[in-house]
Structure formats: C-alpha cells, structure tokens
Amino acid sequence: EVSWGDIPIDLGLQKADPAGGDLNFECTPQSKKKRPNVPGIAKEFAIPEGSGEAMEENLAANINYMVSHQLHNSVMIETSELYKTPGNCASLEVSTVNPLIWTSMTPSMRAQEVKFQKVLKLISAAITAYGRQMERLEMDKIQKDTLGLLCNSFYEINCMRKMAIR
C-alpha cells in the first residue's frame, strides 16, 4: 500500500517489490541544457530563441534546481498541508476515484492516478498559498498571469487525469 498525505492507496504492485520496501515512482531529472557563458553586452544579443529576459541569478539557480530534481516528499506534504483548500474554492479540492472504478483500473492506471493526485494537490496548495499572498493586494499583470497559469495547469492536469481513467 502506498500513501500520499491522507490517501492510502493499494496499487496492486506489491509483487514488484519482494523486499517489502516503499515503491518508488520517481521520474528521471530532465537533462540540463548547458548554455554558453556569454559576457556583458553580448548577452543582449545571445538570448536563445524562445527564451525570455534573464532573471536574477540566485533565483534562476534555485528554480533550475527545483524543476530538475525531485524535492523531498515529506517536506512537500508538510508544506502543502500549510495551504489547505479554502472553503470557498471547492474547485481546488482533489477528488479521489470512486472505489468501484478504482478496482477496475489496471496497476499502471492506478500508479498514474496516484501521480496525478499528488501533482494536483501540490498545485492546489501553490494556488492557495499564492492566493493568500495576493488577497490583500491589487494584483499587477505578472501576478494575474501567474495565477492564470497556475490555475490553467491545475485544469489541464485534471483533464488529463479524467481522460486517463476513461
């Protein structure tokens, strides 16, 4: 049985792990794209096609690390627990699969569903945290765009999840 937060889930894959340890469904980190170290003025003309303006180096280094390495699961769970879905944002709740449907799903479909739920819970917590930060402020265009991008990511993953179950 695998769990994420308060969701215990039987993936039907216990035979795959005879030692009885935790099953691990982690992804391989993305390959790092090495960009040449371009000096001073040349940077203005050397932005790779499709890339935007560079951001502050320390922030960029942190983002690059976090999107290419799996972060510690317990820390992600603890952090997301700080940002529970607001009572008036029911659409951010991540539903579980009906037990009748769950039992008819293949082990690989169950594993995929667990991943979808995990990602949706993290995005839900991120939207909630961001919303809490912004609720007392007049949002500028970048902040509105950020909220829109996060919400659309949640929507798209939820659609993929529903399609996978059908």
C-alpha positions, 0 to 999 in steps of 0.5 A: 500500500502506498500513501500520499498525505491522507490517501492510502492507496493499494496499487496492486504492485506489491509483487514488484517489490519482494523486499517489502520496501516503499515503491518508488515512482520517481521520474528521471531529472530532465537533462540540463541544457548547458548554455554558453557563458556569454559576457556583458553586452553580448548577452543582449544579443545571445538570448536563445530563441524562445527564451525570455529576459534573464532573471536574477541569478540566485533565483534562476539557480534555485528554480533550475534546481527545483524543476530538475530534481525531485524535492523531498516528499515529506517536506512537500506534504508538510508544506502543502498541508500549510495551504489547505483548500479554502472553503470557498474554492471547492474547485481546488479540492482533489477528488479521489476515484470512486472505489468501484472504478478504482478496482477496475483500473489496471496497476499502471492506471492506478500508479498514474492516478496516484501521480496525478493526485499528488501533482494536483494537490501540490498545485492546489496548495501553490494556488492557495498559498499564492492566493493568500499572498495576493488577497490583500493586494491589487494584483499587477499583470505578472501576478494575474498571469501567474495565477492564470497559469497556475490555475490553467495547469491545475485544469489541464492536469485534471483533464488529463487525469479524467481522460486517463481513467476513461 
